[in-house]
Amino acid sequence: MPEILLKNADTVLTMDDDRRELSAVDIRLRDGVIAEIGKDLETSGETLSARGCVVTPGLVNTHHHLYQSLTKAVPGGQDALLFGWLQTLYPIWSRFGPEEMFVSAQTGLAELALSGCTLSSDHLYLYPNGSRLDDTIAAAREIGLRFHPTRGAMSIGESDGGLPPDSLVEPEAGILEDSIRVVDAFHDPSEGAMVRVGLAPCSPFSVSRDLMRDAALLARDKKVMLHTHLAENDEDISYSQEKFGCRPGQYAEDLGWTGPDVWHAHCVKLDDREIRLFAGSRTGVAHCPCSNCRLGSGIAPVRAMRDARVKVGLGVDGSASNDAGNLVLEARQSMLLQRVANGADAMSAREALEIATRGGADVLNRPDCGRLALGKRADIALWDVSGIESAGSWDPAALLLAGPTRVKHLFVEGRQVVNDGQITTIDLPRVIERQNRLARNLQP
């Protein structure tokens, strides 16, 4: 891979161990890592001007359902709470196949890249009509983002008291068998890996206790991470108390679903004991503020989690419940919601950006990402602060206060994925055309 020198960055927000902020510096990228940071560096390779830009680590998305980018703003689900929203969308998703999974992942990942994201997880928990996790992994490879897909699952359908229709659930033996297949085929545990795989039964209301327990045992045998939804809203809490006789945190702990190899999505309704449990066990949280607002789920206690030293990252969640995939706007929303809940000094723009970068990388156990330091992966976002969004700003590095909301340049493993605001790796207009055609075909 050729050497690239980013020249004369106005400001570099490193998110390194000392949270250094550097001015008027260059960054050398070589062999997929950051080789040097300093002033007046020279190179015989490619040079890219970073003048007028704030440079940050690439943003990290810790929770997504990429397939949902085909079902944005669906009538009937626009104003529903979580359970009603799911019941509206399940019949539509049951008509997906491999093409829908591939194209929706391409579109969702491209949208993330344009918002500065370099590493994204994905929670795919339904596999209709021959769909496989392989479809989304192929899409990520084409886009060029670092990817942490999870083999999700649903095993309890309506006839057994679950929420999803029977047509979308799978036999538990088959779920575990395919989980082994995808881990063996795609998971790369090495530093700098472009693909890692996790296991992710969908939620307490769509899988059995046995599957939750067996998935945890399998994940630890395979040394991969675990992910699910937890404590998302009041309905979720009521279901847990009625069906299991305990709160979601206790349910998770009883089944082996706490620890540094686990992260849970949403956690809007965690109580003080559950926050202490997550902090003590180093369990991670994917905070999804826009989706939580869209579905009326509430404001997650992120300030309390951070103060207790819970690992917290950001997630855009599915595009059917957001209905966007812009991670920098997610960071801004996180900051604003904590201020609404706890006061104007509850979260700074820099802390929210830290959650979106280093915080997310730590949740996914990727200390090689989410910070700009020697030897770390060359996953870098360049934000043009010379435009209208930042005009008049006294502190352009406070990106979440004064924009911009789309990245100018983006590098993943030292490869340029976005150049002057345009995706370089795919023909995006053609992908959008294909996406819209598929969405029209799903409509009644």
ABEGO torsion letter per residue (X at the ends): XBBBBBBGBABBBAGBAAGBBBBGBBBBBBGGBBABBBBGBBBABBBBBABGBBBBBBBBBABBBAAAAABBGBBGAAABBAAAAAAAAAAAAAABBAAAAAAAAAAAAAAAAAAGBABBBBBBABBBGGBBAAAAAAAAAAAGBBBBBBBBBBABBAAAGBABBAAABBBAAAAAAAAAAAAAAABBABBGBABBBBBBBABAAABBAAAAAAAAAAAAAAGBBBBBBBGABAAAAAAAAAAAGBBAAAAAAAAGABEAABBBBGGAABBAAAAAAAAAAGBBBBBBAAAAAAAGAEBBBAAAAAAAGBBBBBBAEBAAAOABABAAAAAAAAAAAAAAAAEAAABBAAAAAAAABAAAAAAAGBAABGBBBBGBBBBBBBBBAABAAABGBABAABAAAAOBABBABBBBGGBBABBGGBBAABBAAAAAAAAAAAAAAABX
